[in-house]
């Protein structure tokens, strides 16, 4: 749909264009910045994935909440590590994102008692998703489609 196209009285606008970044330029952003973007990309994908079949908003919310929480993201990363799905470069990006400094206040309360590694693994996934979103959208689609 193009900008300003009208369907039943609703006007839809295109998303802003993706930044024109090559792989090396994307590393100019911090892992936290890429994770910020990746978090929203991951959540939007999950919202679209669980939008069908038609349901109540609470059902959508519960499915998406379960898919975007840190525990689920960390398990997804680990599963694909076991399957040797990630490329060497992607593994390096995961490590870069996982090792980024986090503030204790950013941790959800349920993860503060000895479960910081789960949060770090989830942040690593979000960093990689943000990176792939701006550099390799086709590969990002492959990653997202692996989500059961």
Phi, psi and omega per residue, in radians:
X1 nan 2.369 -3.122
X2 -1.630 2.891 -3.119
X3 -1.005 2.241 3.076
X4 1.513 -0.007 3.111
X5 -1.146 2.411 -3.018
X6 -1.946 2.177 3.064
X7 -2.234 2.029 3.124
X8 0.881 0.719 3.073
X9 1.453 -0.060 3.119
X10 -1.703 2.389 3.118
X11 -1.858 2.232 -3.133
X12 -1.906 2.434 3.085
X13 -1.985 2.605 3.081
X14 -1.238 2.697 2.996
X15 -1.144 2.720 3.052
X16 -1.049 2.644 3.137
X17 -1.146 2.629 3.091
X18 -1.182 2.516 3.042
X19 -1.080 2.528 3.140
X20 -1.527 1.502 -3.085
X21 -2.043 2.395 2.966
X22 -1.601 2.888 -3.077
X23 -0.882 -0.785 -3.086
X24 -1.226 -0.618 3.129
X25 -1.196 -0.576 3.139
X26 -1.098 -0.486 3.129
X27 -1.263 -0.092 3.041
X28 -1.229 -0.375 3.086
X29 -1.473 2.650 3.106
X30 -1.277 2.742 3.066
X31 -1.049 -0.571 3.114
X32 -1.161 -0.646 3.113
X33 -1.174 -0.747 3.101
X34 -1.149 -0.651 3.094
X35 -1.152 -0.620 3.078
X36 -1.006 -0.812 3.109
X37 -1.220 -0.781 -3.114
X38 -1.065 -0.622 3.105
X39 -1.028 -0.785 -3.113
X40 -1.260 -0.635 3.097
X41 -1.106 -0.805 3.138
X42 -1.048 -0.820 -3.112
X43 -1.151 -0.729 3.125
X44 -1.086 -0.725 3.103
X45 -1.053 -0.788 -3.122
X46 -1.148 -0.648 3.090
X47 -1.104 -0.742 3.110
X48 -1.164 -0.725 -3.113
X49 -1.049 -0.757 -3.049
X50 -1.636 0.105 -3.130
X51 -1.237 -0.464 3.095
X52 -1.940 2.485 -0.021
X53 -1.311 2.896 3.141
X54 -0.966 2.418 -3.074
X55 -2.707 -3.049 3.045
X56 -1.440 2.662 -3.122
X57 -1.014 -0.674 -3.141
X58 -1.072 -0.652 3.118
X59 -1.177 -0.746 3.069
X60 -1.010 -0.864 -3.083
X61 -1.000 -0.809 -3.098
X62 -1.115 -0.736 3.129
X63 -1.138 -0.774 -3.124
X64 -1.173 -0.782 3.124
X65 -0.963 -0.772 -3.135
X66 -1.151 -0.564 -3.105
X67 -1.409 -0.454 -3.063
X68 -1.760 -0.106 -3.137
X69 -1.230 2.719 -3.024
X70 -0.970 -0.707 -3.101
X71 -1.056 -0.743 -3.135
X72 -1.210 -0.697 3.122
X73 -1.145 -0.745 3.127
X74 -1.103 -0.728 3.113
X75 -1.108 -0.665 3.109
X76 -1.103 -0.795 3.106
X77 -1.049 -0.837 -3.112
X78 -1.085 -0.725 3.127
X79 -1.052 -0.783 -3.111
X80 -1.299 -0.437 3.003
X81 -1.154 -0.776 3.123
X82 -1.087 -0.587 -3.131
X83 -1.482 0.034 -3.106
X84 0.955 0.700 -3.135
X85 -1.376 -0.653 -3.041
X86 -1.299 2.424 3.038
X87 -1.265 2.954 3.101
X88 -1.051 -0.767 3.125
X89 -1.101 -0.714 3.128
X90 -1.157 -0.656 3.084
X91 -1.105 -0.668 3.100
X92 -1.143 -0.701 3.100
X93 -1.163 -0.680 3.073
X94 -1.059 -0.765 3.129
X95 -1.110 -0.751 3.118
X96 -1.041 -0.806 3.130
X97 -1.175 -0.665 -3.119
X98 -1.198 -0.604 -3.069
X99 -1.511 -0.035 3.116
X100 -1.118 2.498 -3.137
X101 -1.102 2.392 3.047
X102 -2.169 2.584 3.104
X103 -1.588 2.436 -3.139
X104 -0.969 -0.576 -3.125
X105 -1.218 -0.321 3.136
X106 -1.360 -0.348 -3.117
X107 -1.265 2.325 2.994
X108 -1.076 2.571 -3.083
X109 -0.957 -0.644 -3.085
X110 -1.177 -0.233 -3.108
X111 -1.915 0.061 -3.072
X112 -1.325 -0.488 -3.071
X113 -1.601 1.408 3.032
X114 1.330 0.222 -3.123
X115 -2.076 0.448 -3.128
X116 -1.082 -0.505 -3.138
X117 -1.117 -0.559 3.073
X118 -1.102 -0.801 3.136
X119 -1.100 -0.726 3.132
X120 -1.106 -0.727 3.133
X121 -1.141 -0.717 3.101
X122 -1.127 -0.734 3.097
X123 -1.107 -0.624 3.089
X124 -1.071 -0.778 3.104
X125 -1.080 -0.795 -3.132
X126 -1.087 -0.662 3.079
X127 -1.082 -0.828 3.137
X128 -1.116 -0.729 3.121
X129 -1.084 -0.758 3.089
X130 -1.076 -0.757 3.127
X131 -1.095 -0.858 -3.135
X132 -1.135 -0.569 3.137
X133 -1.048 -0.690 -3.094
X134 -1.644 -0.201 -3.079
X135 -2.070 -0.699 -3.031
X136 -2.447 1.262 -3.085
X137 -1.064 -0.511 3.102
X138 -1.158 -0.745 3.096
X139 -1.157 -0.668 3.087
X140 -1.019 -0.741 3.132
X141 -1.065 -0.695 3.089
X142 -1.066 -0.750 -3.140
X143 -1.107 -0.849 -3.106
X144 -1.088 -0.643 -3.118
X145 -1.226 -0.327 3.079
X146 -1.287 -0.297 3.131
X147 -1.182 2.130 -3.080
X148 -1.138 nan nan
